[in-house]
Amino acid sequence: AIMKSTRINEVATATAIMRGMSTWTALAKAEASGAAVTELAVGLFALREQRLADAEAAFARAASVLTDDPQMAIAWYGLAALEMLRDSSPAGLERAENRLLGAVELDPGFAAAHSRLAEIYLRQGGDPSRALATLRAARRLRPDDDFLTVREIQILDHLGSRAAAENWLGRLAADALRSQSPFYLNDLCWHGTLVGYARAFLPICDKAVELTPASGSILDSR
């Protein structure tokens, strides 16, 4: 039941899975080794740890149980992420795209899958407006997700709207620095730097460390 909550917490914030999840996945594996949701959680954690063969095996075991269950969307998402890690060629990106399209068909409200599709469309080098439309579909599903906001800023950059992107980025960073939540700041530090905005987000990383100086994971993010 813990593992099943809200698409495993929207694929643990788009696969930036918390280190503490390892304890829960081990417990779930021991208590319900055959449960598909357990395999999904195990696969996602293995993906975070870059244990790609373990992740693929776990997703395959989940898929053998789930078939047309909407939760199969998480397995398709995980397998797409594997494809993107293993093969960034046009053929690899096409395979990942097809898996994500399958995930969205099974679960149209799966924001993380829409977001990954937008990333693929950017990597494929086609019309960035297609990526923007797909990303905005994700933002409609999760309007308060600042990671998706940062992704939209990134796409505006690709579309040539540099001034608009920099203005929005500045406002987002300034608003974030007023926060007293180290967890929110840490998430934004992590996600903002992942898509190329380390310089703009370093003050946010510093503020998170200032609020919780003894947190190893926050220090790691910075």
DALIN-V604380 format. One record per backbone hydrogen bond with DSSP energy under -0.5 kcal/mol. NH is the residue of the N-H (numbers start at 1). CO is the residue of the C=O. E is the energy in kcal/mol with one decimal. If there is no record, write none. Layout:
BEGIN
{{NH	CO	E} {NH	CO	E}}
END
This chain:
BEGIN
{{5	1	-0.5} {5	2	-1.0} {7	4	-0.6} {9	5	-3.2} {10	6	-3.5} {11	7	-3.1} {12	8	-2.8} {13	9	-2.0} {14	10	-2.0} {15	11	-3.6} {16	12	-0.8} {16	13	-1.3} {17	15	-1.2} {21	18	-1.5} {22	19	-1.8} {23	20	-0.9} {24	20	-0.8} {25	21	-2.6} {26	22	-2.1} {27	23	-2.0} {28	24	-2.8} {29	25	-2.3} {30	26	-1.8} {31	27	-2.4} {32	28	-2.9} {35	32	-1.5} {39	35	-1.8} {40	36	-2.3} {41	37	-2.1} {42	38	-2.7} {43	39	-2.7} {44	40	-2.4} {45	41	-2.2} {46	42	-2.4} {47	43	-2.1} {48	44	-2.0} {49	45	-2.0} {50	47	-1.3} {51	46	-2.8} {52	50	-1.4} {55	51	-2.3} {56	52	-2.7} {57	53	-2.2} {58	54	-2.2} {59	55	-2.6} {60	56	-2.2} {61	57	-2.2} {62	58	-2.2} {63	59	-2.6} {64	60	-1.7} {65	61	-0.7} {65	62	-1.2} {66	62	-2.5} {67	63	-1.7} {69	66	-2.4} {72	69	-2.5} {73	70	-2.0} {74	71	-1.7} {75	71	-0.8} {76	72	-2.4} {77	73	-2.3} {78	74	-2.7} {79	75	-2.6} {80	76	-2.2} {81	77	-2.4} {82	78	-1.9} {83	79	-2.2} {84	80	-2.2} {85	81	-1.6} {86	82	-2.4} {87	83	-2.8} {93	89	-2.7} {94	90	-2.0} {95	91	-2.0} {96	92	-2.3} {97	93	-2.6} {98	94	-2.4} {99	95	-1.9} {100	96	-2.3} {101	97	-2.6} {102	98	-1.8} {103	99	-1.9} {104	100	-2.6} {105	101	-2.0} {106	102	-2.0} {107	103	-2.3} {110	107	-1.9} {111	109	-1.4} {113	110	-0.5} {114	110	-1.5} {115	111	-2.4} {116	112	-2.2} {117	113	-2.1} {118	114	-2.0} {119	115	-1.8} {120	116	-2.3} {121	117	-2.6} {122	118	-1.9} {123	119	-2.2} {124	120	-2.4} {125	122	-1.1} {126	121	-1.1} {128	126	-0.6} {130	127	-1.7} {131	127	-0.8} {132	128	-2.3} {133	129	-2.3} {134	130	-2.0} {135	131	-2.7} {136	132	-2.4} {137	133	-1.3} {138	134	-1.4} {139	135	-2.2} {140	136	-1.9} {141	137	-1.2} {142	138	-1.9} {145	142	-1.8} {146	144	-0.9} {148	145	-0.5} {149	145	-1.4} {150	146	-2.4} {151	147	-2.0} {152	148	-2.2} {153	149	-2.1} {154	150	-2.2} {155	151	-2.1} {156	152	-2.4} {157	153	-1.8} {158	154	-1.7} {159	155	-2.0} {160	157	-1.5} {161	156	-2.6} {162	160	-1.3} {165	161	-2.5} {166	162	-2.8} {167	163	-2.3} {168	164	-2.3} {169	165	-2.6} {170	166	-2.4} {171	167	-2.0} {172	168	-2.5} {173	169	-2.5} {174	170	-2.5} {175	171	-2.5} {176	172	-2.3} {177	173	-1.9} {178	174	-0.5} {178	175	-1.2} {179	176	-2.0} {182	180	-0.8} {185	181	-2.3} {186	182	-2.3} {187	183	-2.2} {188	184	-2.3} {189	185	-2.6} {190	186	-2.6} {191	187	-2.9} {192	188	-2.6} {193	189	-1.7} {194	190	-1.6} {195	191	-1.1} {196	193	-1.6} {197	192	-2.1} {201	197	-2.0} {202	198	-1.5} {204	201	-0.5} {205	201	-2.1} {206	202	-2.8} {207	203	-2.2} {208	204	-2.0} {209	205	-2.0} {210	206	-2.5} {211	207	-2.0} {212	208	-1.7} {215	212	-1.6} {216	214	-0.7} {219	215	-2.1} {220	216	-2.3} {221	217	-1.9} {222	218	-2.0}}
END
